[in-house]
Amino acid sequence: MAVVTLASLDQALAPFRRIEAAQLWVGLISMGLAFALSYVLSRRVTGPIERLADVAEAARAGRFDQPVPPGGADEVGRLARAFDGLMAELKEEREMEAYLQTISRALPDVPPAPPSEAAIAPPGTLIAGRFEVL
């Protein structure tokens, strides 16, 4: 003897559909979290590099007083420290150039020195009345 039971297909598949919907939501939430995490991590890397690029643009325009963002112990931090040293050296060179230009403008115009042959006295000439050129 066989027993046949009739049940609704919707009732039979309802638990599977709930699992399917839960998996869909978990997948969507996981993708959203993964996107947010990757965005935050990428900003942690690209943010300091963008700030370094801004400082480089300012230096190119002649403004060496822009602060270099401090870096951590990673490669970006090492790059920031090296760039900070470079900026300090460039600023010092520019200041030295400006100082030398100021000094050179303050000095009187001096005629060029005569050729070195004119500075050599002929033999037999007395220098300061005591020394004879041989």
C-alpha positions in Angstrom: 0.0 0.0 0.0 1.3 3.4 -0.9 0.5 6.7 0.6 0.3 9.8 -1.6 0.5 13.2 0.0 -0.3 16.3 -1.8 1.4 19.5 -0.8 1.8 22.9 -2.3 5.0 23.5 -4.3 5.3 27.0 -2.8 5.1 25.6 0.7 7.7 22.9 -0.1 10.1 25.4 -1.6 9.5 28.2 1.0 12.5 27.3 3.3 14.8 27.1 0.2 13.6 30.5 -1.0 14.2 32.0 2.4 17.8 30.6 2.4 18.2 31.9 -1.2 17.0 35.4 -0.2 19.3 35.4 2.9 22.3 34.4 0.8 21.5 37.2 -1.6 21.4 39.8 1.2 24.5 38.4 2.8 26.3 38.6 -0.6 25.1 42.2 -1.3 26.1 43.4 2.2 29.5 41.6 1.9 30.1 43.3 -1.5 29.2 46.7 0.0 31.5 46.2 3.0 34.3 45.0 0.7 33.9 48.1 -1.5 33.9 50.4 1.5 36.9 48.7 3.0 38.8 48.9 -0.3 37.9 52.5 -0.7 39.2 53.4 2.8 42.4 51.4 2.3 43.1 53.0 -1.1 42.6 56.5 0.4 45.1 55.6 3.1 47.7 54.9 0.4 46.7 57.5 -2.2 45.9 60.3 0.2 49.6 60.9 1.3 50.8 60.5 -2.3 48.3 63.1 -3.5 49.4 65.5 -0.7 53.1 64.9 -1.8 52.0 65.7 -5.4 50.4 69.0 -4.1 53.7 69.9 -2.4 55.6 69.1 -5.6 53.3 71.4 -7.6 53.8 74.2 -5.1 57.6 73.7 -5.3 57.4 73.8 -9.1 55.7 77.2 -8.7 58.5 78.4 -6.4 56.8 77.9 -3.1 59.1 75.9 -0.9 57.3 76.7 2.4 54.6 74.1 1.9 54.6 71.5 4.7 55.3 67.9 3.6 52.8 65.6 5.2 54.4 63.3 7.8 54.5 59.7 6.8 54.5 56.4 8.7 57.0 53.7 8.7 56.0 52.4 5.2 57.3 53.3 1.8 55.1 56.4 1.5 56.5 57.6 4.8 60.0 57.1 3.6 59.2 58.9 0.4 57.7 61.8 2.4 60.9 62.1 4.5 63.1 62.1 1.4 60.9 64.7 -0.2 61.0 66.8 2.9 64.8 66.8 2.8 64.8 67.7 -0.9 62.4 70.6 -0.2 64.7 71.9 2.5 67.7 71.8 0.3 65.9 73.5 -2.6 64.6 76.2 -0.3 68.2 76.8 1.0 69.6 76.9 -2.5 66.9 79.5 -3.6 67.7 81.6 -0.5 71.4 81.4 -1.2 70.8 82.5 -4.8 68.7 85.4 -3.7 71.4 86.4 -1.2 74.2 86.3 -3.8 72.1 88.3 -6.2 71.5 90.9 -3.5 75.3 91.1 -2.7 76.3 91.2 -6.4 73.9 94.2 -7.0 75.4 96.0 -4.0 79.0 95.6 -5.2 80.4 98.4 -7.4 81.2 97.6 -11.0 84.8 96.6 -11.1 86.6 96.8 -14.5 88.0 93.5 -15.6 91.6 92.6 -14.6 94.3 93.3 -17.2 95.7 90.2 -19.0 98.2 88.3 -17.0 101.1 89.3 -19.3 100.7 92.9 -18.3 101.2 92.0 -14.7 104.6 90.5 -15.3 107.4 93.1 -14.9 110.3 92.9 -17.3 113.7 91.6 -16.0 115.7 94.3 -14.2 112.7 96.1 -12.8 112.9 97.2 -9.2 109.9 96.4 -7.1 109.3 98.6 -4.1 112.8 99.9 -4.6 114.4 96.8 -3.0 113.7 93.8 -5.2 114.9 93.3 -8.7 113.0 91.1 -11.2 115.4 88.5 -12.7 
